[in-house]
């Protein structure tokens, strides 16, 4: 994904004149408003109430092994799955809200492990609610901060943390989140090294502490970090226990990033595996670096095709062995590369376009132009090898995570994750394996397997109730009957209402 630096006009909502509004209020309503304000000043805010819920007669899919337990009752208390019992063996108290899930399938809430947010208004009112409406109950935000002055479609870490807190407290409909630093892209050629744009090992190390002080969850690595600065960041991040993840810089090999401790590598496979899996790596890597670092790269598929045609399977397996040895995770983001496929080519005719904020839509038009210029003419051989590499990684045991990269043109918030799961199956994963990339694997990556990633007693109540079995067809993850997010129940009517509201807000 290209760095989002194109200036955009702010479409934040306007606030009307308070005095005109007060003139329209009758005396009784004014008293009610004053009472409401007093209660809020006292700390009494209206929040989504947590109630005990019983989901009965459900078929629960264990995403560890694909086992389906039928006719089960799930009891949710205070955002936690408190019990799972055969429906014939449990009596539901009359005071408890009961959801009949007969003929339906329950899976853990899905995570999109590579997303981008936008302005505060867009994120709060449109993007985050859309994730929940699509059953995405958790996200890894790949740039949740910015160094001032920030672009209009960026959040700083303070804003991102407030949004995260409001979601947790039930004041905002949205997913759980893990928050990355701003893009760390290094010094530009010919410019001096600085703390925020490091070119030296020392500045790389100092930058780690700056980012820790800002309070991000991990460091987002981007394309153009010089080798010395990258290894400075890596060394200090490992020392301080700060994860770093993202792209493989053009001056670094994927195996080197793995050895250095980079926790995840994003995007298959330009910029990482294609280069190192080429039998002509030494020659073609120099060409790739030269073109990327020129400041205005174009027609990159011309070089990518050379890399693909010189693919060396034995050489590539050695790289995958490094991933396995070092515990490196990989996020393929297959949909992000589908620029010549109908799913991306026809984005202007997608009915979900009404859920995209106007300011984001303006960015999409520019991003499409920039992407086409950057990559040039697509070639099916590139796609074929990309899918083979994902299959090879999976067969070799490399840990995979599902990420769709919404924020780039034609990849829709929430639903893009379902499209990514479908592509992972097309690449050779089984339905269960694809499902694991957005559930079980996420919990392992986040080191939260005791609370996330499956439907078990004692875990957080993030769940989807589906009308059909996703193990039979992965596209059934789209057939959402209800969502439970942090114990809050969103039935089909409420999910529809959320999207209707999003469509209105997106036009502001």
C-alpha positions as CSV (number, residue, x, y, z in Angstrom):
1,X,0.0,0.0,0.0
2,X,1.3,3.5,-0.9
3,X,1.7,6.0,1.9
4,X,-1.4,8.1,2.2
5,X,-0.1,11.6,1.7
6,X,-2.6,13.1,-0.8
7,X,-4.3,16.2,0.6
8,X,-8.0,15.8,1.3
9,X,-10.8,18.1,2.2
10,X,-12.3,17.6,5.7
11,X,-16.0,16.5,5.6
12,X,-16.5,16.5,9.4
13,X,-20.1,17.2,10.4
14,X,-21.0,20.8,11.2
15,X,-22.7,21.8,14.4
16,X,-25.8,24.0,14.3
17,X,-26.3,27.3,16.3
18,X,-27.1,26.4,19.9
19,X,-29.1,29.6,20.5
20,X,-31.5,28.8,17.6
21,X,-31.9,25.3,19.0
22,X,-32.7,26.6,22.5
23,X,-35.4,28.9,21.2
24,X,-37.2,25.8,19.7
25,X,-37.2,23.9,23.0
26,X,-40.3,24.0,25.2
27,X,-39.9,24.5,29.0
28,X,-40.5,20.8,29.8
29,X,-37.8,19.6,27.4
30,X,-35.3,22.1,28.7
31,X,-35.8,20.7,32.2
32,X,-35.1,17.2,30.9
33,X,-32.0,18.4,29.2
34,X,-30.7,20.0,32.4
35,X,-31.3,16.8,34.3
36,X,-29.4,14.8,31.7
37,X,-26.5,17.2,31.8
38,X,-26.4,17.0,35.7
39,X,-26.3,13.2,35.5
40,X,-23.5,13.3,33.0
41,X,-21.5,15.7,35.2
42,X,-22.0,13.2,38.0
43,X,-20.5,10.5,35.9
44,X,-23.7,8.8,34.8
45,X,-23.3,8.2,31.1
46,X,-25.7,6.2,28.9
47,X,-23.9,3.1,27.8
48,X,-24.9,-0.1,26.1
49,X,-26.3,-2.3,29.0
50,X,-24.7,-5.7,29.6
51,X,-27.4,-8.3,30.2
52,X,-27.2,-12.1,30.6
53,X,-27.9,-13.9,27.4
54,X,-28.7,-17.5,26.6
55,X,-28.1,-18.7,23.0
56,X,-29.9,-22.0,22.7
57,X,-30.0,-24.9,20.3
58,X,-26.8,-23.7,18.6
59,X,-24.2,-25.7,16.6
60,X,-20.8,-24.5,17.9
61,X,-17.8,-24.8,15.6
62,X,-14.5,-25.5,17.4
63,X,-12.0,-23.7,15.2
64,X,-9.2,-25.7,16.7
65,X,-10.3,-29.0,15.1
66,X,-13.4,-28.3,13.1
67,X,-15.6,-30.3,15.5
68,X,-19.3,-29.2,15.5
69,X,-21.2,-29.5,18.8
70,X,-24.9,-29.5,18.1
71,X,-27.9,-28.5,20.2
72,X,-25.8,-26.4,22.7
73,X,-26.7,-23.5,24.9
74,X,-24.2,-20.7,25.5
75,X,-24.7,-18.5,28.6
76,X,-23.1,-15.1,28.5
77,X,-22.7,-13.0,31.6
78,X,-20.9,-9.7,31.9
79,X,-19.1,-10.1,28.5
80,X,-17.8,-13.6,29.3
81,X,-19.0,-17.0,28.1
82,X,-19.9,-18.4,31.5
83,X,-21.1,-21.8,30.4
84,X,-21.7,-24.1,27.4
85,X,-24.1,-26.9,28.0
86,X,-26.3,-29.3,26.0
87,X,-29.6,-27.5,25.5
88,X,-31.5,-30.6,26.8
89,X,-29.7,-30.4,30.1
90,X,-30.1,-26.7,31.0
91,X,-33.1,-24.6,32.3
92,X,-33.0,-21.0,31.3
93,X,-34.2,-18.5,33.9
94,X,-37.2,-16.5,32.7
95,X,-35.3,-13.2,33.5
96,X,-32.6,-14.1,31.0
97,X,-32.7,-13.0,27.4
98,X,-33.0,-16.0,25.2
99,X,-31.8,-16.3,21.6
100,X,-33.0,-19.4,19.6
101,X,-30.1,-20.4,17.3
102,X,-31.8,-23.5,15.9
103,X,-30.2,-24.5,12.6
104,X,-27.5,-21.9,13.0
105,X,-23.7,-22.0,13.6
106,X,-21.7,-20.1,16.2
107,X,-18.1,-19.2,15.5
108,X,-15.7,-16.8,17.3
109,X,-15.7,-13.2,16.2
110,X,-13.5,-12.5,13.2
111,X,-10.4,-10.3,13.2
112,X,-9.0,-8.3,10.3
113,X,-5.3,-8.1,11.1
114,X,-4.4,-5.4,8.6
115,X,-6.6,-2.4,8.5
116,X,-6.4,1.4,8.2
117,X,-8.6,4.0,9.9
118,X,-9.4,7.5,8.8
119,X,-10.4,10.8,10.4
120,X,-12.0,10.7,13.8
121,X,-15.5,11.3,12.4
122,X,-15.1,8.6,9.7
123,X,-13.7,6.1,12.1
124,X,-16.3,6.6,14.9
125,X,-19.4,7.0,12.8
126,X,-18.8,4.9,9.8
127,X,-15.7,2.6,9.7
128,X,-15.9,1.0,13.2
129,X,-19.7,0.4,13.2
130,X,-19.3,-1.2,9.7
131,X,-16.8,-3.7,11.0
132,X,-19.3,-4.9,13.7
133,X,-22.1,-5.1,11.1
134,X,-19.9,-7.5,9.2
135,X,-18.9,-9.6,12.1
136,X,-15.4,-8.3,12.5
137,X,-15.0,-7.9,16.3
138,X,-11.3,-7.2,16.3
139,X,-8.8,-5.3,14.2
140,X,-5.1,-4.5,14.0
141,X,-4.7,-0.9,12.9
142,X,-1.5,-0.6,10.9
143,X,-1.1,3.1,11.4
144,X,-2.9,4.4,14.5
145,X,-0.6,7.4,15.0
146,X,0.9,10.3,13.1
147,X,3.7,12.8,13.6
148,X,2.3,16.3,13.5
149,X,1.2,17.9,11.3
150,X,-1.1,15.0,10.5
151,X,-3.0,14.5,7.3
152,X,-6.8,15.0,7.6
153,X,-7.5,11.3,7.2
154,X,-5.2,10.2,10.0
155,X,-5.6,9.8,13.7
156,X,-2.9,10.4,16.3
157,X,-2.4,7.8,19.1
158,X,-4.3,9.9,21.6
159,X,-7.4,9.9,19.4
160,X,-7.0,6.2,18.6
161,X,-6.7,5.3,22.3
162,X,-9.9,7.3,23.2
163,X,-11.8,5.5,20.5
164,X,-10.4,2.2,21.8
165,X,-11.6,3.1,25.3
166,X,-15.0,4.1,24.2
167,X,-15.4,0.8,22.4
168,X,-14.4,-1.1,25.5
169,X,-16.8,0.8,27.7
170,X,-19.7,0.3,25.3
171,X,-20.0,4.0,24.3
172,X,-19.1,3.3,20.7
173,X,-20.0,0.4,18.4
174,X,-16.7,-0.9,17.1
175,X,-14.2,-3.7,17.3
176,X,-11.4,-4.4,19.7
177,X,-8.1,-2.9,18.4
178,X,-4.4,-3.2,18.4
179,X,-2.7,0.0,17.5
180,X,0.5,0.5,15.4
181,X,2.8,3.5,15.2
182,X,2.8,5.8,12.3
183,X,4.6,4.5,9.1
184,X,8.3,4.4,9.8
185,X,9.9,5.0,6.4
186,X,13.3,6.3,7.2
187,X,15.4,9.1,5.7
188,X,15.0,10.0,2.0
189,X,18.2,9.7,-0.2
190,X,20.4,12.8,0.1
191,X,18.7,14.0,3.3
192,X,20.2,14.0,6.8
193,X,19.2,11.4,9.3
194,X,16.7,12.6,12.0
195,X,15.0,11.0,15.0
196,X,11.7,10.7,13.1
197,X,13.2,9.8,9.7
198,X,16.2,7.6,10.8
199,X,19.1,6.8,8.5
200,X,21.5,5.7,11.3
201,X,21.5,2.9,13.8
202,X,21.6,5.5,16.7
203,X,18.5,7.3,15.4
204,X,16.7,4.0,14.8
205,X,17.3,3.1,18.5
206,X,16.2,6.5,19.7
207,X,13.0,6.3,17.6
208,X,12.0,3.1,19.4
209,X,11.9,5.0,22.7
210,X,10.0,7.9,21.2
211,X,7.3,5.5,19.9
212,X,7.2,3.7,23.3
213,X,6.7,7.0,25.0
214,X,3.8,7.8,22.5
215,X,2.1,4.6,23.7
216,X,1.7,2.6,20.5
217,X,1.3,-1.2,20.7
218,X,3.9,-2.0,18.0
219,X,6.1,-0.3,15.4
220,X,4.9,-0.2,11.8
221,X,7.9,-0.8,9.4
222,X,7.6,0.6,5.9
223,X,9.5,0.3,2.6
224,X,12.3,2.8,2.6
225,X,14.1,2.4,5.9
226,X,17.9,2.2,5.3
227,X,19.6,-1.0,6.5
228,X,21.5,0.7,9.3
229,X,18.4,2.3,10.8
230,X,16.3,-0.8,10.4
231,X,18.7,-3.0,12.4
232,X,19.0,-0.2,15.0
233,X,15.2,-0.3,15.4
234,X,15.1,-4.1,15.4
235,X,17.9,-4.4,18.0
236,X,16.4,-1.8,20.4
237,X,12.8,-3.0,19.9
238,X,13.8,-6.6,20.8
239,X,15.7,-5.3,23.8
240,X,12.7,-3.3,25.0
241,X,10.1,-6.0,24.3
242,X,8.4,-3.8,21.7
243,X,7.0,-5.7,18.7
244,X,7.7,-4.5,15.2
245,X,5.8,-5.6,12.1
246,X,4.9,-4.5,8.6
247,X,6.7,-4.3,5.2
248,X,10.2,-5.6,4.5
249,X,12.3,-2.6,3.5
250,X,13.7,-2.7,0.0
251,X,17.3,-2.8,1.4
252,X,16.5,-5.9,3.6
253,X,15.8,-9.5,2.7
254,X,12.7,-11.3,4.1
255,X,15.0,-13.8,5.8
256,X,17.0,-11.0,7.4
257,X,13.8,-9.4,8.7
258,X,12.8,-12.7,10.1
259,X,16.2,-13.2,11.8
260,X,16.0,-9.7,13.2
261,X,12.8,-10.5,15.0
262,X,10.1,-8.8,12.9
263,X,6.9,-10.3,14.2
264,X,4.9,-10.2,11.0
265,X,5.5,-9.5,7.3
266,X,2.7,-8.0,5.3
267,X,1.6,-8.6,1.7
268,X,2.4,-11.5,-0.6
269,X,4.7,-11.3,-2.2
270,X,6.1,-8.1,-3.9
271,X,8.8,-6.6,-1.7
272,X,9.6,-9.8,0.2
273,X,9.3,-13.4,-1.1
274,X,9.3,-12.6,-4.8
275,X,12.8,-11.0,-4.5
276,X,14.4,-13.6,-2.3
277,X,12.8,-16.6,-4.1
278,X,14.2,-15.5,-7.4
279,X,17.2,-17.3,-8.9
280,X,18.3,-13.9,-10.3
281,X,17.9,-12.2,-6.9
282,X,21.3,-10.4,-6.9
283,X,20.7,-8.7,-10.2
284,X,16.9,-8.0,-9.9
285,X,17.1,-6.8,-6.3
286,X,19.4,-4.0,-7.4
287,X,16.9,-3.0,-10.2
288,X,14.0,-3.1,-7.7
289,X,15.8,-1.0,-5.2
290,X,16.9,1.6,-7.8
291,X,13.4,2.0,-9.1
292,X,11.7,2.2,-5.6
293,X,14.3,4.6,-4.3
294,X,14.0,6.8,-7.4
295,X,11.2,8.6,-5.7
296,X,8.8,8.0,-8.6
297,X,8.6,4.3,-9.3
298,X,6.4,3.1,-12.2
299,X,5.6,-0.1,-14.0
300,X,6.9,-2.3,-11.2
301,X,5.1,-5.4,-12.6
302,X,7.7,-5.4,-15.4
303,X,10.3,-6.2,-12.7
304,X,8.0,-8.4,-10.7
305,X,7.3,-10.6,-13.7
306,X,11.1,-11.1,-14.1
307,X,11.2,-12.2,-10.5
308,X,8.3,-14.6,-11.0
309,X,9.8,-16.2,-14.1
310,X,13.1,-16.8,-12.3
311,X,11.4,-18.4,-9.3
312,X,13.5,-20.9,-7.4
313,X,11.5,-23.3,-5.3
314,X,14.3,-24.7,-3.3
315,X,15.6,-21.2,-2.5
316,X,12.2,-20.2,-1.4
317,X,11.8,-23.1,0.9
318,X,14.9,-22.0,2.7
319,X,13.3,-18.6,3.4
320,X,10.2,-20.3,4.7
321,X,12.3,-22.5,7.0
322,X,13.7,-19.2,8.4
323,X,10.1,-18.1,9.1
324,X,9.4,-21.3,10.9
325,X,12.7,-21.2,12.9
326,X,12.1,-17.6,14.0
327,X,8.3,-17.8,14.5
328,X,7.7,-15.1,11.8
329,X,4.0,-14.5,10.9
330,X,2.8,-13.7,7.5
331,X,-0.3,-11.6,6.4
332,X,-0.9,-12.2,2.7
333,X,-3.5,-9.5,2.1
334,X,-4.4,-11.3,-1.2
335,X,-7.3,-9.0,-2.0
336,X,-5.0,-6.0,-1.9
337,X,-3.2,-7.4,-5.0
338,X,-6.4,-8.3,-7.0
339,X,-6.2,-5.1,-9.0
340,X,-7.0,-6.9,-12.3
341,X,-9.8,-9.1,-10.9
342,X,-13.5,-8.3,-10.9
343,X,-13.7,-7.8,-7.2
344,X,-11.5,-4.7,-7.5
345,X,-12.1,-3.6,-11.0
346,X,-15.8,-3.2,-10.4
347,X,-15.6,-1.4,-7.1
348,X,-17.6,1.6,-8.4
349,X,-20.6,-0.7,-9.0
350,X,-20.4,-2.3,-5.6
351,X,-23.6,-1.8,-3.6
352,X,-21.4,-1.3,-0.5
353,X,-20.0,1.9,-1.9
354,X,-22.7,3.8,0.1
355,X,-20.8,2.8,3.3
356,X,-17.6,4.6,2.2
357,X,-17.1,8.1,3.6
358,X,-17.0,10.8,1.0
359,X,-13.5,11.9,2.0
360,X,-12.3,8.3,1.7
361,X,-14.0,7.9,-1.7
362,X,-12.0,10.9,-2.9
363,X,-8.8,9.1,-1.7
364,X,-9.9,5.9,-3.5
365,X,-10.0,7.6,-6.9
366,X,-6.5,9.0,-6.3
367,X,-5.2,5.7,-4.9
368,X,-6.4,3.8,-8.0
369,X,-4.5,6.1,-10.3
370,X,-1.4,5.9,-8.2
371,X,-1.6,2.1,-7.9
372,X,-2.0,1.6,-11.6
373,X,0.9,3.9,-12.3
374,X,3.1,2.2,-9.7
375,X,2.5,-1.4,-10.9
376,X,1.5,-1.0,-14.6
377,X,0.2,-3.9,-16.6
378,X,-0.8,-6.9,-14.5
379,X,0.0,-10.5,-15.5
380,X,-1.7,-13.7,-14.4
381,X,1.6,-15.4,-13.8
382,X,2.2,-13.1,-10.9
383,X,-1.2,-13.9,-9.4
384,X,-0.6,-17.7,-9.9
385,X,2.8,-17.6,-8.1
386,X,1.4,-15.5,-5.3
387,X,-1.3,-18.1,-4.6
388,X,1.2,-20.9,-4.8
389,X,3.4,-19.2,-2.3
390,X,0.5,-18.8,0.2
391,X,-0.3,-22.5,-0.2
392,X,3.4,-23.4,0.3
393,X,3.6,-21.3,3.4
394,X,0.5,-22.9,4.8
395,X,1.8,-26.4,4.0
396,X,5.2,-25.6,5.5
397,X,3.5,-24.5,8.8
398,X,4.2,-20.8,8.5
399,X,1.7,-19.0,10.7
400,X,-0.8,-17.0,8.6
401,X,-3.1,-14.2,9.6
402,X,-6.1,-12.8,7.6
403,X,-5.8,-9.1,6.7
404,X,-7.7,-7.3,3.9
405,X,-6.0,-3.9,3.9
406,X,-9.2,-1.8,3.9
407,X,-8.3,1.8,3.3
408,X,-7.0,1.1,-0.2
409,X,-9.4,1.6,-3.1
410,X,-11.9,-1.2,-3.7
411,X,-11.4,-3.0,-0.4
412,X,-14.5,-2.5,1.8
413,X,-14.4,-2.2,5.6
414,X,-15.6,-5.3,7.2
415,X,-16.8,-7.2,4.2
416,X,-13.2,-7.2,2.8
417,X,-12.2,-9.6,5.4
418,X,-14.8,-12.2,4.2
419,X,-13.4,-11.7,0.6
420,X,-9.9,-12.3,1.9
421,X,-11.0,-15.6,3.5
422,X,-12.5,-16.7,0.2
423,X,-9.2,-15.9,-1.6
424,X,-7.2,-17.9,1.0
425,X,-9.3,-20.9,0.3
426,X,-8.8,-20.3,-3.5
427,X,-5.1,-20.3,-2.7
428,X,-5.3,-23.8,-1.2
429,X,-6.2,-23.4,2.5
430,X,-9.1,-25.5,3.7
431,X,-12.2,-23.7,5.0
432,X,-11.1,-24.5,8.6
433,X,-7.6,-23.2,8.0
434,X,-8.9,-20.0,6.5
435,X,-11.2,-19.5,9.4
436,X,-8.3,-20.1,11.8
437,X,-6.3,-17.2,10.2
438,X,-9.0,-14.8,11.5
439,X,-9.7,-16.4,14.9
440,X,-7.4,-19.0,16.5
441,X,-4.2,-17.7,14.9
442,X,-5.0,-14.2,15.9
443,X,-5.3,-15.2,19.6
444,X,-1.9,-16.9,19.3
445,X,-0.3,-13.9,17.7
446,X,-1.7,-11.6,20.4
447,X,-0.8,-14.1,23.1
448,X,-4.4,-14.1,24.2
449,X,-5.5,-17.7,23.6
450,X,-7.0,-17.9,27.0
451,X,-9.6,-15.2,26.1
452,X,-9.9,-14.9,22.3
453,X,-10.1,-17.0,19.2
454,X,-12.6,-19.7,20.0
455,X,-16.0,-20.3,21.6
456,X,-15.1,-21.8,25.0
457,X,-16.2,-21.2,28.7
458,X,-14.3,-18.3,30.3
459,X,-13.5,-16.6,27.0
460,X,-14.7,-13.2,25.9
461,X,-18.1,-13.2,24.3
462,X,-17.1,-12.2,20.8
463,X,-19.1,-14.5,18.5
464,X,-21.0,-14.7,15.2
465,X,-24.2,-16.6,14.7
466,X,-24.3,-17.7,11.1
467,X,-27.2,-19.0,9.0
468,X,-25.0,-21.6,7.3
469,X,-21.8,-23.7,8.0
470,X,-18.6,-21.9,7.0
471,X,-16.7,-25.3,7.0
472,X,-18.8,-26.3,4.1
473,X,-18.3,-23.1,2.2
474,X,-16.1,-20.3,3.6
475,X,-18.4,-17.7,1.9
476,X,-21.0,-18.6,4.6
477,X,-19.2,-16.3,7.0
478,X,-21.1,-13.6,5.2
479,X,-24.4,-15.1,6.2
480,X,-24.6,-13.3,9.5
481,X,-27.7,-13.7,11.7
482,X,-26.3,-12.0,14.7
483,X,-23.1,-10.6,16.3
484,X,-22.0,-10.6,19.9
485,X,-19.2,-8.1,20.6
486,X,-17.9,-7.9,24.1
487,X,-21.1,-9.5,25.3
488,X,-23.4,-7.0,23.5
489,X,-25.9,-8.7,21.2
490,X,-26.6,-7.3,17.8
491,X,-29.4,-9.1,16.0
492,X,-30.1,-8.9,12.3
493,X,-32.5,-5.9,12.6
494,X,-29.9,-4.0,14.6
495,X,-27.1,-4.8,12.2
496,X,-29.3,-3.5,9.4
497,X,-30.0,-0.4,11.4
498,X,-26.3,0.2,11.9
499,X,-25.6,0.0,8.2
500,X,-28.5,2.3,7.4
501,X,-27.1,4.9,9.8
502,X,-23.6,4.4,8.3
503,X,-24.9,5.1,4.8
504,X,-26.4,8.4,6.0
505,X,-23.2,9.4,7.9
506,X,-21.0,8.5,4.9
507,X,-22.7,11.3,2.8
508,X,-21.7,14.0,5.3
